[in-house]
Amino acid sequence: MKKFVGAGGTSAFVAAILLAVGGSGQALAQQVSNHPVIKAVVATAAATAPAETAIAASASAVTAATGSAVPAAASVATALPLSSLVSAHRIGAELDEQGKCLATAVYFESMGEPLEGQLAVANVVINRARSAKYPNSWCGVVKQKAQFSFVRRGHFPRIDVGSEAWAKAQAIARIAALGLTSALPQDVLWYHADYVSPSWGRRLNRVEKIGAHIFYRA
């Protein structure tokens, strides 16, 4: 897809968003006009980003501001490179407590890893919460005793909230929470760093290695 540039670029971009999210174009246009956050994201994305990235960013903004899911836009997002999705979701609604726990796991467990490796860590946390084998919340999974080494007595270390690593971790958490794309199947519940060899790994089925982590299913 091409960039929307030049005179009328923003209008063309808005038209693309209306088509991407589906439903009544007139009704959605009214939603856009009623939400300054959406208008700002649309204007910024249209001016500075490729259409694919801009669509993902604005669809996310529509969902956050209106509470309405945009499955067609999500299907557009799944075709985008993960790097584009991360760029699009660096800004967005502030993460709630569960989202922050998810982002914190990504930050401490996979800081400096490839984006796919960071997404894989988020996927494992979400998979565990769904599995009925672990606590049913993301915070419960992350804070479970003896599961994540960065957690100390149920507390997290200090996060450098102004860092690039934290911005990426939050973006990855948004992407994983929205289910825009995934690095792992839903039955992958375990991983470890490639420089250790825990005994439990021999009882599981290796799925793949992403970055410095090896992932397993039962």
PyRosetta script that sets phi, psi and omega in degrees:
from pyrosetta import init, pose_from_sequence

init()
pose = pose_from_sequence("MKKFVGAGGTSAFVAAILLAVGGSGQALAQQVSNHPVIKAVVATAAATAPAETAIAASASAVTAATGSAVPAAASVATALPLSSLVSAHRIGAELDEQGKCLATAVYFESMGEPLEGQLAVANVVINRARSAKYPNSWCGVVKQKAQFSFVRRGHFPRIDVGSEAWAKAQAIARIAALGLTSALPQDVLWYHADYVSPSWGRRLNRVEKIGAHIFYRA")
pose.set_psi(1, 147.6)
pose.set_omega(1, -177.6)
pose.set_phi(2, -91.2)
pose.set_psi(2, 162.8)
pose.set_omega(2, 173.3)
pose.set_phi(3, -74.2)
pose.set_psi(3, 146.7)
pose.set_omega(3, 173.0)
pose.set_phi(4, -92.5)
pose.set_psi(4, 109.6)
pose.set_omega(4, -176.6)
pose.set_phi(5, -133.3)
pose.set_psi(5, 167.3)
pose.set_omega(5, 176.3)
pose.set_phi(6, 81.5)
pose.set_psi(6, -172.5)
pose.set_omega(6, -177.8)
pose.set_phi(7, -61.0)
pose.set_psi(7, 134.9)
pose.set_omega(7, 178.4)
pose.set_phi(8, 79.7)
pose.set_psi(8, 5.7)
pose.set_omega(8, -177.3)
pose.set_phi(9, -60.9)
pose.set_psi(9, -43.5)
pose.set_omega(9, -179.3)
pose.set_phi(10, -63.6)
pose.set_psi(10, -41.6)
pose.set_omega(10, 178.9)
pose.set_phi(11, -62.6)
pose.set_psi(11, -41.2)
pose.set_omega(11, 178.3)
pose.set_phi(12, -63.8)
pose.set_psi(12, -38.5)
pose.set_omega(12, 179.4)
pose.set_phi(13, -65.2)
pose.set_psi(13, -44.3)
pose.set_omega(13, 178.4)
pose.set_phi(14, -59.5)
pose.set_psi(14, -40.6)
pose.set_omega(14, 178.1)
pose.set_phi(15, -60.9)
pose.set_psi(15, -40.6)
pose.set_omega(15, 178.8)
pose.set_phi(16, -64.4)
pose.set_psi(16, -40.0)
pose.set_omega(16, 177.8)
pose.set_phi(17, -61.8)
pose.set_psi(17, -44.0)
pose.set_omega(17, -179.0)
pose.set_phi(18, -61.0)
pose.set_psi(18, -40.0)
pose.set_omega(18, 178.1)
pose.set_phi(19, -68.9)
pose.set_psi(19, -39.7)
pose.set_omega(19, -176.0)
pose.set_phi(20, -66.0)
pose.set_psi(20, -40.7)
pose.set_omega(20, -175.1)
pose.set_phi(21, -86.1)
pose.set_psi(21, -13.9)
pose.set_omega(21, 175.6)
pose.set_phi(22, 75.3)
pose.set_psi(22, -171.5)
pose.set_omega(22, 179.7)
pose.set_phi(23, 75.9)
pose.set_psi(23, -162.2)
pose.set_omega(23, -178.1)
pose.set_phi(24, -76.3)
pose.set_psi(24, 114.8)
pose.set_omega(24, 179.2)
pose.set_phi(25, -59.1)
pose.set_psi(25, -40.6)
pose.set_omega(25, -178.8)
pose.set_phi(26, -65.2)
pose.set_psi(26, -42.8)
pose.set_omega(26, -179.4)
pose.set_phi(27, -66.0)
pose.set_psi(27, -41.9)
pose.set_omega(27, -179.1)
pose.set_phi(28, -69.3)
pose.set_psi(28, -36.5)
pose.set_omega(28, 176.5)
pose.set_phi(29, -59.9)
pose.set_psi(29, -37.7)
pose.set_omega(29, 177.8)
pose.set_phi(30, -65.8)
pose.set_psi(30, -39.8)
pose.set_omega(30, 176.7)
pose.set_phi(31, -59.7)
pose.set_psi(31, -45.1)
pose.set_omega(31, 179.6)
pose.set_phi(32, -59.0)
pose.set_psi(32, -45.4)
pose.set_omega(32, -176.8)
pose.set_phi(33, -68.0)
pose.set_psi(33, -23.4)
pose.set_omega(33, -177.7)
pose.set_phi(34, -89.0)
pose.set_psi(34, -6.7)
pose.set_omega(34, -176.0)
pose.set_phi(35, -122.7)
pose.set_psi(35, 104.4)
pose.set_omega(35, -178.9)
pose.set_phi(36, -56.9)
pose.set_psi(36, -35.8)
pose.set_omega(36, -179.0)
pose.set_phi(37, -62.1)
pose.set_psi(37, -45.4)
pose.set_omega(37, 179.4)
pose.set_phi(38, -63.0)
pose.set_psi(38, -44.9)
pose.set_omega(38, -179.5)
pose.set_phi(39, -58.6)
pose.set_psi(39, -41.5)
pose.set_omega(39, -178.6)
pose.set_phi(40, -66.6)
pose.set_psi(40, -42.3)
pose.set_omega(40, 179.7)
pose.set_phi(41, -66.0)
pose.set_psi(41, -42.6)
pose.set_omega(41, 179.2)
pose.set_phi(42, -59.7)
pose.set_psi(42, -47.7)
pose.set_omega(42, -176.9)
pose.set_phi(43, -64.5)
pose.set_psi(43, -44.2)
pose.set_omega(43, -178.8)
pose.set_phi(44, -66.7)
pose.set_psi(44, -45.6)
pose.set_omega(44, -177.7)
pose.set_phi(45, -65.2)
pose.set_psi(45, -40.1)
pose.set_omega(45, -179.2)
pose.set_phi(46, -64.1)
pose.set_psi(46, -32.9)
pose.set_omega(46, -176.7)
pose.set_phi(47, -81.9)
pose.set_psi(47, -28.0)
pose.set_omega(47, -167.7)
pose.set_phi(48, -122.8)
pose.set_psi(48, -12.1)
pose.set_omega(48, -170.6)
pose.set_phi(49, -125.8)
pose.set_psi(49, 155.6)
pose.set_omega(49, 170.8)
pose.set_phi(50, -59.3)
pose.set_psi(50, 155.2)
pose.set_omega(50, -175.7)
pose.set_phi(51, -59.1)
pose.set_psi(51, -38.0)
pose.set_omega(51, -178.1)
pose.set_phi(52, -61.2)
pose.set_psi(52, -45.3)
pose.set_omega(52, -179.8)
pose.set_phi(53, -67.4)
pose.set_psi(53, -41.0)
pose.set_omega(53, -178.4)
pose.set_phi(54, -64.6)
pose.set_psi(54, -39.3)
pose.set_omega(54, 178.3)
pose.set_phi(55, -61.1)
pose.set_psi(55, -44.7)
pose.set_omega(55, 179.9)
pose.set_phi(56, -62.1)
pose.set_psi(56, -42.9)
pose.set_omega(56, -178.9)
pose.set_phi(57, -64.1)
pose.set_psi(57, -45.2)
pose.set_omega(57, -175.8)
pose.set_phi(58, -74.4)
pose.set_psi(58, -34.9)
pose.set_omega(58, 175.2)
pose.set_phi(59, -61.2)
pose.set_psi(59, -40.3)
pose.set_omega(59, 176.9)
pose.set_phi(60, -62.5)
pose.set_psi(60, -41.0)
pose.set_omega(60, 179.6)
pose.set_phi(61, -65.9)
pose.set_psi(61, -40.3)
pose.set_omega(61, 177.7)
pose.set_phi(62, -60.9)
pose.set_psi(62, -46.1)
pose.set_omega(62, -179.0)
pose.set_phi(63, -62.2)
pose.set_psi(63, -45.0)
pose.set_omega(63, -177.7)
pose.set_phi(64, -65.1)
pose.set_psi(64, -39.2)
pose.set_omega(64, -174.1)
pose.set_phi(65, -83.3)
pose.set_psi(65, -31.5)
pose.set_omega(65, -174.3)
pose.set_phi(66, -105.0)
pose.set_psi(66, -17.1)
pose.set_omega(66, -175.9)
pose.set_phi(67, 77.7)
pose.set_psi(67, 5.5)
pose.set_omega(67, -178.7)
pose.set_phi(68, -101.3)
pose.set_psi(68, 126.9)
pose.set_omega(68, 178.6)
pose.set_phi(69, -71.5)
pose.set_psi(69, 153.2)
pose.set_omega(69, -179.5)
pose.set_phi(70, -127.6)
pose.set_psi(70, 76.3)
pose.set_omega(70, -172.9)
pose.set_phi(71, -61.4)
pose.set_psi(71, -35.0)
pose.set_omega(71, 179.7)
pose.set_phi(72, -64.5)
pose.set_psi(72, -40.9)
pose.set_omega(72, 177.2)
pose.set_phi(73, -65.7)
pose.set_psi(73, -35.3)
pose.set_omega(73, 177.6)
pose.set_phi(74, -63.0)
pose.set_psi(74, -37.8)
pose.set_omega(74, 178.9)
pose.set_phi(75, -67.5)
pose.set_psi(75, -33.0)
pose.set_omega(75, 173.1)
pose.set_phi(76, -63.5)
pose.set_psi(76, -42.7)
pose.set_omega(76, -176.9)
pose.set_phi(77, -63.6)
pose.set_psi(77, -35.4)
pose.set_omega(77, -176.7)
pose.set_phi(78, -64.9)
pose.set_psi(78, -21.4)
pose.set_omega(78, 180.0)
pose.set_phi(79, -84.7)
pose.set_psi(79, -5.5)
pose.set_omega(79, -176.9)
pose.set_phi(80, -86.6)
pose.set_psi(80, 152.4)
pose.set_omega(80, 172.0)
pose.set_phi(81, -60.9)
pose.set_psi(81, 147.3)
pose.set_omega(81, -179.9)
pose.set_phi(82, -58.5)
pose.set_psi(82, -35.5)
pose.set_omega(82, 179.1)
pose.set_phi(83, -60.5)
pose.set_psi(83, -36.7)
pose.set_omega(83, 178.2)
pose.set_phi(84, -69.2)
pose.set_psi(84, -40.0)
pose.set_omega(84, 177.7)
pose.set_phi(85, -63.7)
pose.set_psi(85, -40.7)
pose.set_omega(85, 179.0)
pose.set_phi(86, -63.1)
pose.set_psi(86, -44.2)
pose.set_omega(86, 177.9)
pose.set_phi(87, -59.9)
pose.set_psi(87, -39.7)
pose.set_omega(87, -177.6)
pose.set_phi(88, -70.8)
pose.set_psi(88, -28.3)
pose.set_omega(88, -174.1)
pose.set_phi(89, -106.9)
pose.set_psi(89, 15.0)
pose.set_omega(89, 172.9)
pose.set_phi(90, -67.5)
pose.set_psi(90, -29.5)
pose.set_omega(90, 173.1)
pose.set_phi(91, -108.8)
pose.set_psi(91, 148.1)
pose.set_omega(91, -178.6)
pose.set_phi(92, 166.6)
pose.set_psi(92, -176.6)
pose.set_omega(92, 178.7)
pose.set_phi(93, -60.0)
pose.set_psi(93, 144.3)
pose.set_omega(93, 179.2)
pose.set_phi(94, -61.2)
pose.set_psi(94, 137.6)
pose.set_omega(94, -179.5)
pose.set_phi(95, -66.6)
pose.set_psi(95, 140.9)
pose.set_omega(95, 174.1)
pose.set_phi(96, -80.7)
pose.set_psi(96, -174.0)
pose.set_omega(96, -175.4)
pose.set_phi(97, -58.1)
pose.set_psi(97, -44.9)
pose.set_omega(97, -178.9)
pose.set_phi(98, -66.5)
pose.set_psi(98, -41.4)
pose.set_omega(98, 178.0)
pose.set_phi(99, -63.2)
pose.set_psi(99, -37.9)
pose.set_omega(99, 178.1)
pose.set_phi(100, -67.4)
pose.set_psi(100, -36.4)
pose.set_omega(100, 175.6)
pose.set_phi(101, -63.3)
pose.set_psi(101, -41.6)
pose.set_omega(101, 178.6)
pose.set_phi(102, -63.0)
pose.set_psi(102, -47.3)
pose.set_omega(102, 179.4)
pose.set_phi(103, -64.1)
pose.set_psi(103, -35.7)
pose.set_omega(103, 179.8)
pose.set_phi(104, -65.0)
pose.set_psi(104, -40.1)
pose.set_omega(104, 176.7)
pose.set_phi(105, -62.3)
pose.set_psi(105, -43.2)
pose.set_omega(105, 177.8)
pose.set_phi(106, -61.1)
pose.set_psi(106, -44.6)
pose.set_omega(106, -176.8)
pose.set_phi(107, -61.1)
pose.set_psi(107, -51.4)
pose.set_omega(107, -174.1)
pose.set_phi(108, -82.8)
pose.set_psi(108, -29.8)
pose.set_omega(108, -177.0)
pose.set_phi(109, -85.4)
pose.set_psi(109, -26.0)
pose.set_omega(109, -171.5)
pose.set_phi(110, -138.4)
pose.set_psi(110, 19.5)
pose.set_omega(110, 176.2)
pose.set_phi(111, -55.2)
pose.set_psi(111, 128.6)
pose.set_omega(111, -179.4)
pose.set_phi(112, 87.5)
pose.set_psi(112, -7.5)
pose.set_omega(112, 177.6)
pose.set_phi(113, -78.3)
pose.set_psi(113, 162.0)
pose.set_omega(113, 171.6)
pose.set_phi(114, -57.3)
pose.set_psi(114, 155.1)
pose.set_omega(114, -178.6)
pose.set_phi(115, -56.7)
pose.set_psi(115, -37.4)
pose.set_omega(115, 178.7)
pose.set_phi(116, -63.0)
pose.set_psi(116, -36.6)
pose.set_omega(116, 177.5)
pose.set_phi(117, -68.2)
pose.set_psi(117, -36.8)
pose.set_omega(117, 177.1)
pose.set_phi(118, -67.2)
pose.set_psi(118, -42.2)
pose.set_omega(118, 178.0)
pose.set_phi(119, -63.9)
pose.set_psi(119, -37.6)
pose.set_omega(119, 179.5)
pose.set_phi(120, -61.3)
pose.set_psi(120, -40.2)
pose.set_omega(120, 176.8)
pose.set_phi(121, -62.1)
pose.set_psi(121, -44.6)
pose.set_omega(121, 176.8)
pose.set_phi(122, -61.1)
pose.set_psi(122, -41.0)
pose.set_omega(122, 178.9)
pose.set_phi(123, -60.2)
pose.set_psi(123, -41.8)
pose.set_omega(123, -179.8)
pose.set_phi(124, -62.6)
pose.set_psi(124, -43.2)
pose.set_omega(124, 178.7)
pose.set_phi(125, -60.1)
pose.set_psi(125, -47.6)
pose.set_omega(125, -179.7)
pose.set_phi(126, -65.1)
pose.set_psi(126, -42.3)
pose.set_omega(126, 178.7)
pose.set_phi(127, -60.0)
pose.set_psi(127, -42.3)
pose.set_omega(127, 179.5)
pose.set_phi(128, -62.6)
pose.set_psi(128, -42.5)
pose.set_omega(128, -179.1)
pose.set_phi(129, -64.4)
pose.set_psi(129, -27.7)
pose.set_omega(129, 179.7)
pose.set_phi(130, -85.5)
pose.set_psi(130, -15.1)
pose.set_omega(130, -164.2)
pose.set_phi(131, -81.0)
pose.set_psi(131, -17.9)
pose.set_omega(131, -173.5)
pose.set_phi(132, 72.0)
pose.set_psi(132, 2.6)
pose.set_omega(132, 176.5)
pose.set_phi(133, -98.5)
pose.set_psi(133, -12.5)
pose.set_omega(133, -176.4)
pose.set_phi(134, -133.8)
pose.set_psi(134, 172.3)
pose.set_omega(134, 175.0)
pose.set_phi(135, -51.9)
pose.set_psi(135, 149.5)
pose.set_omega(135, -172.0)
pose.set_phi(136, -91.7)
pose.set_psi(136, 14.3)
pose.set_omega(136, 174.1)
pose.set_phi(137, -127.3)
pose.set_psi(137, 156.4)
pose.set_omega(137, 180.0)
pose.set_phi(138, -64.7)
pose.set_psi(138, -40.8)
pose.set_omega(138, 178.1)
pose.set_phi(139, -65.1)
pose.set_psi(139, -39.3)
pose.set_omega(139, 178.2)
pose.set_phi(140, -61.8)
pose.set_psi(140, -41.1)
pose.set_omega(140, 178.3)
pose.set_phi(141, -64.2)
pose.set_psi(141, -48.6)
pose.set_omega(141, -175.0)
pose.set_phi(142, -67.7)
pose.set_psi(142, -36.3)
pose.set_omega(142, -176.3)
pose.set_phi(143, -90.8)
pose.set_psi(143, -0.6)
pose.set_omega(143, 179.7)
pose.set_phi(144, -58.5)
pose.set_psi(144, 137.7)
pose.set_omega(144, -174.5)
pose.set_phi(145, -58.6)
pose.set_psi(145, 134.5)
pose.set_omega(145, 172.9)
pose.set_phi(146, 64.3)
pose.set_psi(146, 26.7)
pose.set_omega(146, 179.3)
pose.set_phi(147, -107.5)
pose.set_psi(147, -43.4)
pose.set_omega(147, -179.8)
pose.set_phi(148, -121.6)
pose.set_psi(148, 120.4)
pose.set_omega(148, -169.5)
pose.set_phi(149, -67.6)
pose.set_psi(149, -21.6)
pose.set_omega(149, -178.8)
pose.set_phi(150, -76.1)
pose.set_psi(150, -15.7)
pose.set_omega(150, -179.0)
pose.set_phi(151, -81.5)
pose.set_psi(151, 130.5)
pose.set_omega(151, -179.7)
pose.set_phi(152, -120.2)
pose.set_psi(152, 108.9)
pose.set_omega(152, 178.4)
pose.set_phi(153, 53.5)
pose.set_psi(153, 41.1)
pose.set_omega(153, 177.2)
pose.set_phi(154, 81.1)
pose.set_psi(154, 7.1)
pose.set_omega(154, -177.9)
pose.set_phi(155, -119.2)
pose.set_psi(155, 151.3)
pose.set_omega(155, 179.0)
pose.set_phi(156, -96.0)
pose.set_psi(156, 147.9)
pose.set_omega(156, 171.5)
pose.set_phi(157, -67.1)
pose.set_psi(157, 170.9)
pose.set_omega(157, 179.2)
pose.set_phi(158, -68.8)
pose.set_psi(158, 138.8)
pose.set_omega(158, 177.8)
pose.set_phi(159, -103.8)
pose.set_psi(159, 136.8)
pose.set_omega(159, 172.9)
pose.set_phi(160, -80.8)
pose.set_psi(160, 91.4)
pose.set_omega(160, -170.7)
pose.set_phi(161, -69.5)
pose.set_psi(161, -13.0)
pose.set_omega(161, 177.5)
pose.set_phi(162, -95.5)
pose.set_psi(162, 5.5)
pose.set_omega(162, -173.7)
pose.set_phi(163, -85.5)
pose.set_psi(163, 158.5)
pose.set_omega(163, 173.9)
pose.set_phi(164, -63.7)
pose.set_psi(164, -36.2)
pose.set_omega(164, -179.5)
pose.set_phi(165, -62.1)
pose.set_psi(165, -40.8)
pose.set_omega(165, 179.8)
pose.set_phi(166, -70.6)
pose.set_psi(166, -37.8)
pose.set_omega(166, 176.8)
pose.set_phi(167, -60.7)
pose.set_psi(167, -43.5)
pose.set_omega(167, 178.6)
pose.set_phi(168, -67.1)
pose.set_psi(168, -40.8)
pose.set_omega(168, -179.4)
pose.set_phi(169, -61.6)
pose.set_psi(169, -40.7)
pose.set_omega(169, 177.8)
pose.set_phi(170, -65.7)
pose.set_psi(170, -40.4)
pose.set_omega(170, 178.1)
pose.set_phi(171, -62.6)
pose.set_psi(171, -44.9)
pose.set_omega(171, 178.7)
pose.set_phi(172, -60.8)
pose.set_psi(172, -42.0)
pose.set_omega(172, 179.1)
pose.set_phi(173, -61.4)
pose.set_psi(173, -42.6)
pose.set_omega(173, 178.2)
pose.set_phi(174, -62.6)
pose.set_psi(174, -44.5)
pose.set_omega(174, -178.7)
pose.set_phi(175, -62.7)
pose.set_psi(175, -45.8)
pose.set_omega(175, -179.6)
pose.set_phi(176, -66.7)
pose.set_psi(176, -42.0)
pose.set_omega(176, -178.9)
pose.set_phi(177, -64.3)
pose.set_psi(177, -37.4)
pose.set_omega(177, 178.9)
pose.set_phi(178, -79.4)
pose.set_psi(178, -11.1)
pose.set_omega(178, -179.1)
pose.set_phi(179, 68.3)
pose.set_psi(179, 30.2)
pose.set_omega(179, -177.3)
pose.set_phi(180, -69.3)
pose.set_psi(180, -33.4)
pose.set_omega(180, 175.6)
pose.set_phi(181, -162.0)
pose.set_psi(181, 165.8)
pose.set_omega(181, -177.2)
pose.set_phi(182, -142.3)
pose.set_psi(182, 149.4)
pose.set_omega(182, 176.5)
pose.set_phi(183, -97.7)
pose.set_psi(183, -15.7)
pose.set_omega(183, -173.8)
pose.set_phi(184, -141.4)
pose.set_psi(184, 153.7)
pose.set_omega(184, 171.6)
pose.set_phi(185, -66.4)
pose.set_psi(185, 164.4)
pose.set_omega(185, -174.7)
pose.set_phi(186, -73.0)
pose.set_psi(186, -13.8)
pose.set_omega(186, -179.2)
pose.set_phi(187, -93.8)
pose.set_psi(187, 7.4)
pose.set_omega(187, 177.2)
pose.set_phi(188, -88.3)
pose.set_psi(188, 114.3)
pose.set_omega(188, -172.2)
pose.set_phi(189, -119.8)
pose.set_psi(189, -5.6)
pose.set_omega(189, -172.9)
pose.set_phi(190, -136.7)
pose.set_psi(190, 151.7)
pose.set_omega(190, 171.9)
pose.set_phi(191, -158.6)
pose.set_psi(191, 163.3)
pose.set_omega(191, 171.8)
pose.set_phi(192, -151.4)
pose.set_psi(192, 162.5)
pose.set_omega(192, 177.9)
pose.set_phi(193, -68.1)
pose.set_psi(193, 150.7)
pose.set_omega(193, -175.9)
pose.set_phi(194, -74.6)
pose.set_psi(194, -6.3)
pose.set_omega(194, 179.3)
pose.set_phi(195, -96.0)
pose.set_psi(195, 4.9)
pose.set_omega(195, 174.2)
pose.set_phi(196, -124.7)
pose.set_psi(196, 163.2)
pose.set_omega(196, 179.9)
pose.set_phi(197, -139.3)
pose.set_psi(197, 76.0)
pose.set_omega(197, -178.4)
pose.set_phi(198, -66.9)
pose.set_psi(198, 148.2)
pose.set_omega(198, -177.0)
pose.set_phi(199, -62.9)
pose.set_psi(199, -31.3)
pose.set_omega(199, -177.4)
pose.set_phi(200, -67.0)
pose.set_psi(200, -21.7)
pose.set_omega(200, 179.2)
pose.set_phi(201, -63.3)
pose.set_psi(201, -28.5)
pose.set_omega(201, -179.0)
pose.set_phi(202, -74.1)
pose.set_psi(202, -16.3)
pose.set_omega(202, 179.7)
pose.set_phi(203, -92.9)
pose.set_psi(203, -3.3)
pose.set_omega(203, -176.6)
pose.set_phi(204, -114.8)
pose.set_psi(204, 171.3)
pose.set_omega(204, 179.3)
pose.set_phi(205, -101.3)
pose.set_psi(205, 118.1)
pose.set_omega(205, 179.2)
pose.set_phi(206, -66.4)
pose.set_psi(206, 133.4)
pose.set_omega(206, 178.9)
pose.set_phi(207, -97.8)
pose.set_psi(207, -58.7)
pose.set_omega(207, 177.0)
pose.set_phi(208, -169.5)
pose.set_psi(208, 168.3)
pose.set_omega(208, 175.7)
pose.set_phi(209, -109.4)
pose.set_psi(209, 127.6)
pose.set_omega(209, 177.4)
pose.set_phi(210, -126.7)
pose.set_psi(210, 117.9)
pose.set_omega(210, -175.8)
pose.set_phi(211, 61.5)
pose.set_psi(211, -128.9)
pose.set_omega(211, -177.3)
pose.set_phi(212, -95.5)
pose.set_psi(212, 8.6)
pose.set_omega(212, -176.8)
pose.set_phi(213, -117.1)
pose.set_psi(213, 145.5)
pose.set_omega(213, 175.2)
pose.set_phi(214, -111.9)
pose.set_psi(214, 129.9)
pose.set_omega(214, -172.5)
pose.set_phi(215, -110.7)
pose.set_psi(215, 146.2)
pose.set_omega(215, -173.3)
pose.set_phi(216, -134.7)
pose.set_psi(216, 154.4)
pose.set_omega(216, 166.4)
pose.set_phi(217, -123.1)
pose.set_psi(217, 166.8)
pose.set_omega(217, -179.5)
pose.set_phi(218, -70.9)
pose.dump_pdb("model.pdb")
